[in-house]
Amino acid sequence: MYDVYEIRKDFPVLQQKVNGKPNTFLDSGASAQKPQCVINRIYDIYTKEYSNVHRGSYMLSEQITWDYEEARKTVQKFLNAASHKEIVFTRNATEAINLVAATWGRKNLKPGDEVLISEAEHHANLVPWQMLRDELGCTLKIFKIGDDGSFIWEEFEKQLNPKTKLVAVTAMSNVLGTIFPIKEMAKAAHNAGALILADACQYAVHHPIDVQDMDCDFLAFSGHKTYGPTGIGVLYGKYDILDSMPPYQTGGDMVDHVTYEKTTFEEPPARFEAGTPAIVEAIGLGEALNYMMCVGLDNIVAHEKELVDYAFEKLSGIEGLKLVGTAEGKGGVFSFVMDDIHPQDLAFILNKEGVSVRVGHHCAEPLVHRMGYESVARASFGLYTTKEDIDCLAAALKKAKTFF
Ligand SMILES: *Cc1c(COP(=O)(O)O)cnc(C)c1O
């Protein structure tokens, strides 16, 4: 049984008051709160067994190396990857996508080749491809989404052709909540001879992932959004593809043999983890993913759906409020604007009521412009979000109206 009130007890920050009001934290899409088990694990590592990994031939280093590699196996399980060697630890999702652009992209793309993305991408899955286009002379194609933020198969298919070498798309938009059909898109991409990269930053928070079933070639997500620490992210890549890629950064831990003349490199994933990695953060991420799996991804999905239905019902009843992104089957991210109130002023009033939402372009400036706005407010949910949180948001929005 999923008891959200029991789950909330695992998150100390949620027990804190904000401006003297209960903490209505609706910005999990930017970064999620951490359960006590993750906090404890980090504390324990630093107090009991800290040292560097992959180096020492002493007990502490052996222990922490084991824990670090166990965390990799936890990520493998979370994604249902075929091997733990397909899991590369990065700083965040941004670095994971940049890694693919800098290594696979530089090696494989040439003038005439196309990278296909959607209008709904986060800057992290847009700017690296623009940079690569400018450097290599390849083409960046962008397929359209609907005015309600929906994914439109025909628009995607129209842009897919034999010149497409990579489809790089969000699995769930951080602004609109729209969910993209990655499995079907992967099939179409492969038929066209292209690879597919899924940006699963938001998707991973709310849905079980099976990279083998989706058949994606690359997938990226960030630890801090899946209830883990900051400073750690994941790049999944099919092993043969990873193995064909040159190193990203170079230095310690990723080399096989080095002479003054020449260097040979380790196999993946070590090849892509130059220098001392974010050891404690990786172990903390493993703990967070275990927490999610323990709560149960199916339970998380069901809870999320209930919240989304409830939010639609509550928010659509507010006069002057416009939802930005209303695609069928969307996830727990609600962007909105209110007639006659600048989103910044709106957030200011909500904050006074203890309601934390994010305002701006949400690192997707072209998308927010395409939807017709300069800036929008956004409420996003986590596994600890309650219907009462949505009630508080709705009440605060109604209150804001009385000021203007
Ligand atoms: C948050 C987010 C990113 C970037 O994640 P970082 O942790 O900042 O690297 C990329 N794409 C989407 C859809 C996101 O929500």
PDBQT file of the ligand as one rigid body, heavy atoms in Angstrom, charges set to zero:
ROOT
HETATM    1  C1  LIG A 501      16.866  18.929 -15.406  1.00  0.00    +0.000 C 
HETATM    2  C2  LIG A 501      16.832  18.521 -16.825  1.00  0.00    +0.000 A 
HETATM    3  C3  LIG A 501      18.005  18.445 -17.589  1.00  0.00    +0.000 A 
HETATM    4  C4  LIG A 501      19.345  18.835 -17.058  1.00  0.00    +0.000 C 
HETATM    5  O1  LIG A 501      19.671  18.153 -15.880  1.00  0.00    +0.000 OA
HETATM    6  P1  LIG A 501      20.935  18.634 -15.040  1.00  0.00    +0.000 P 
HETATM    7  O2  LIG A 501      20.816  17.875 -13.787  1.00  0.00    +0.000 OA
HETATM    8  O3  LIG A 501      20.784  20.107 -14.831  1.00  0.00    +0.000 OA
HETATM    9  O4  LIG A 501      22.127  18.297 -15.847  1.00  0.00    +0.000 OA
HETATM   10  C5  LIG A 501      17.908  18.026 -18.894  1.00  0.00    +0.000 A 
HETATM   11  N1  LIG A 501      16.726  17.681 -19.418  1.00  0.00    +0.000 NA
HETATM   12  C6  LIG A 501      15.586  17.724 -18.728  1.00  0.00    +0.000 A 
HETATM   13  C7  LIG A 501      14.296  17.306 -19.373  1.00  0.00    +0.000 C 
HETATM   14  C8  LIG A 501      15.602  18.162 -17.407  1.00  0.00    +0.000 A 
HETATM   15  O5  LIG A 501      14.454  18.220 -16.718  1.00  0.00    +0.000 OA
ENDROOT
TORSDOF 0
